[in-house]
Amino acid sequence: MHFLHLVQLYNQASGASRYFREIGARLVGEGHQVTVLTTDALDLEYFWDAGKQRLSTGVTWDGGMRIIRFPVRRLPGPPIIYPILRRMMVEVGRLGAPTAPLLRQMATLTPRLPELERYLASAPELADVTLVHTTNITLDFALLPVARWAKRRGLPQLCTPFVHLGEPGSRQIVQYYSLPHQLALLRACDGVATMTSLERDFLVARGVPAERVRVVGAGVTLAEVRGGDGAAFRAAHGITGPIVLSLGAAAYDKGTVHVLAALRRLWAAGVPVTWVQCGPLLGHFAEHYRQLPAAEQARTRVLGYVSDQVRRDALAAADVYAQPSRTDSFGIAYLEAWSYGVPVVGAWAGGVPAVIRHGTDGLLVPFGDVAALAGALGRLVGDPTLARALGAVGRGRVGHELTWDAVYGRVRGLYGL
């Protein structure tokens, strides 16, 4: 069979990209054909800021899957147009379900993918597609045209929405993932794959049929994650003491600002810890980091995008993994850290409390609570025995239940296989 995937951001730093890469590769391994439609964005911010990093458009291949990248187009004007538009959509959405048609139009004003729409209208190689699987409900500008195309052809549709629930009791984040037109899209799907039971319960409470929603989670493949050389990483970067590692995009919502603030407290207290960040710096965080005193920057290694081997080496070198995010549906990087027996620190937000078991395989702190985060990081850095014990429990979970093979086993049924 031929499956069509829509993944708005397809790169090594994207958790959604990893999820679809793992599923797609296994589908190909069973003899199926997989086409992935994506964009030329490398940085998330490229969707609204043409000055950010991009990739070449055109066709490439990855693990037997055909990857087609289409250029992102935007309305003329400054990048702030996009957040203003999204905020307007939230306000319109407060009026309820009747606003869905208007919201669909607003969602595709900017950014937009006209070349993708032309391709869908004319590509004979898609004539044998049997199912469409889309993702990331908040990047609906790309999802909407693919969903319309699939509906016109009567094709079954799956969606992995990656709803970011944000902080408990707050709609600040989740309101951008549960607008009337977005919920309508999910209600119309033949299957919805969620990362956690928290995400599932949220969607079912908002009218997505419970029988169509399946918790599939995320995973790792130990053979691919392991193999890091911690000693080589430390030597290459001149690090001798404890390391706190963060992976992925450095951003406020990911808690990266708070990690840095917590470490500044530890540095002021004389704790000789080094912070390593692998992944892109979003604009607001990059400016925040530039304002650090040189002496504090010297205690950090901000590496940007890195190769898979450097990522593994960093994990092997780390003493603690810190990602106290409010915008993670799951958090694959926690599993990567556990693969090396590294304890993790996350936030009581999003889907993370369903992944990290507080006090058992990691620690959780309220999002944005710098004092609590500094306490958690300081506790693990200062108590290697506790750190090793938490990391060992996490490593055991990864080896038994949190694998991509297990995830694929749960997703596969949604494909009718």
Secondary structure, DSSP 8 states (H G I E B T S, - for coil): -EEEEE-S--STT-HHHHHHHHHHHHHHHTT-EEEEEEESBSSGGGGT-TTS-B---EEEEETTEEEEEE--B--SS-TTHHHHHHHHHHHHHTT-GGGHHHHHHHHTTSSB-HHHHHHHHH-GGGTTEEEEEEE-TT-HHHHHHHHHHHHHTT--EEEE------STT--TTGGGS--HHHHHHHHH-SEEEESSHHHHHHHHHTT--GGGEEE----B-HHHH----HHHHHHHHT--S-EEEEES-B-TTTTHHHHHHHHHHHHHTT---EEEEES-B-HHHHHHHHTS-HHHHTTEEEEES--HHHHHHHHHH-SEEE---SS-SS-HHHHHHHHTT--EEEESSTTGGGTS-BTTTEEEE-TT-HHHHHHHHHHHHH-HHHHHHHHHHHHHHHHHT-BHHHHHHHHHGGGT-
